[in-house]
Amino acid sequence: MSTPPAPPRAALLLLSYLAFVSLGLPDGLLGVSWPSIRGDFDVPTEAVGWVLTAGTVGYLTSSVLAGFTLARVGVGALLAGSTLLASLALTGYSVSPVLAVLVGCALLLGLGSGAVDSGLNAYAAGAFGPRHMNWLHAFFGLGVAIGPLIMTGVLSAGLAWRWGYGIVAAAQLVLAAAFALTVRAWQRGVPAGTEAGDAIQAGSAVTDAGPASTLRVPVRDTLRLPAVWSGTLAFVLYVAIEVSAGLWAFLLLTEGRGLSAALAGGCVSAYWGSLFVGRVVQGLVAERLGAGLVLRVSLAGMAVGAALIAVPGPALLAVLGLVVVGFAAAPVFPLLTLTTAERVGAAHADRAIGLQIGAAGVGAALVPAGLGVLIGNTTVQVLGSALLVLALALIALYEWGARRPTGRPTGQPAPTQPGGEGQPASGPVRPVVEGR
């Protein structure tokens, strides 16, 4: 039996938390700032699709490449360079004279954010258990919740929306410097049993985490696994719901339900805040009840929340629906990221996570952009119905995946139990569903 790895180093864990906060900040800014941006640039509501699409192209490209090249680049260097790129992109947002320049900056921001997201998720999936994994993603929710508050505060003070992006750009620059100063520490902290960890520790039969437990396999073997592709589709649907609700909630509450801009901005923050609180609470619950039960309850809760948003009524009903969606959605992304190695095998995990994060970027841009077109040609009231359809489709995909046997390529070792911090399973490993 291999020796369990040491708990994550406090400094790296803290930086991981801050990095997830930084990932969420730009997402939270756009929903509140877009009405001001479209006014300054004199563009229609659906023009946000250009911004989201450009960000998705960059995000998808860098997240997938990061998953496939993490072992060669190194976690620390990847995080430092990508965070610096994100800071430069956000600075570009703050000085963009026309929409075309802002769209170009969105592409750069996607390149930086995708690499950070993929690299950190791949690292955390091997180094942290369910509690820390949920809490890391909770800090993403905290970042997205802070974003609307920053932009609302900027606008309420009579400043231009550009100041909000400038503030976040400065914070990203500080984080990039912290990553640059800890590059060596990240390399030492890469967990064995991942492609990156095994590459770093090549030539040593036994490491601090025990014998190398994975086989290096060709890329084409990863791409042939059905579990990889069913997982990517699930990420598209889940993130489409999460981002669409946050992006268009401000417009729904102001133009559709009659709230003031300041109050609507606070309600959007409450939505993202419920995502944060849900991940903090359910990080503990998932360790006790198991991923399967938590995921089923969460998916049902997302559908209930979407139905509340869809029902015509006072603004309070829509706000309640948003909070329910946020709290219910909280554990879905981190739990399935955490259990990726169980579904596809440890040798494929870094690559699969890169593909999943890339798919999440597609869901974060294409579907919300499509909803923007729909809203622009109909009414913002259609948001709730669209979220409900997506939530029901996600439940159907999850249940379809739950009825499929969990497979593993021949010659690949049995996975460890989630939450065991790398320890071997003490009993049979439960099948993990291939979907959200």
Sequence and secondary structure as in RCSB ss.txt:
>XXXX:A:sequence
MSTPPAPPRAALLLLSYLAFVSLGLPDGLLGVSWPSIRGDFDVPTEAVGWVLTAGTVGYLTSSVLAGFTLARVGV
GALLAGSTLLASLALTGYSVSPVLAVLVGCALLLGLGSGAVDSGLNAYAAGAFGPRHMNWLHAFFGLGVAIGPLI
MTGVLSAGLAWRWGYGIVAAAQLVLAAAFALTVRAWQRGVPAGTEAGDAIQAGSAVTDAGPASTLRVPVRDTLRL
PAVWSGTLAFVLYVAIEVSAGLWAFLLLTEGRGLSAALAGGCVSAYWGSLFVGRVVQGLVAERLGAGLVLRVSLA
GMAVGAALIAVPGPALLAVLGLVVVGFAAAPVFPLLTLTTAERVGAAHADRAIGLQIGAAGVGAALVPAGLGVLI
GNTTVQVLGSALLVLALALIALYEWGARRPTGRPTGQPAPTQPGGEGQPASGPVRPVVEGR
>XXXX:A:secstr
         HHHHHHHHHHHHHHHHHHHHHHHHHHHHHHHHT  GGGHHHHHHHHHHHHHHHHHHHHHHHHHH H
HHHHHHHHHHHHHHHHHHHH SSHHHHHHHHHHHHHHHHHHHHHHHHHHHHH  HHHHHHHHHHHHHHHHHHHHH
HHHHHHTT  THHHHHHHHHHHHHHHHHHHHTHHHHHHH  TTSHHHHHHTTT SEETTEE       HHHHHT 
HHHHHHHHHHHHHHHHHHHHHHHHHHIIIIIT   HHHHHHHHHHHHHHHHHHHHHHHHHHHHH HHHHHHHHHH
HHHHHHHHHHS S HHHHHHHHHHHHHHHTTHHHHHHHTHHHHH GGGHHHHHHHHHHHHHHHHHHHHHHHHHHH
HHS GGGHHHHHHHHHHHHHHHHHHHHTS     TT      TTSTT   SS      S  
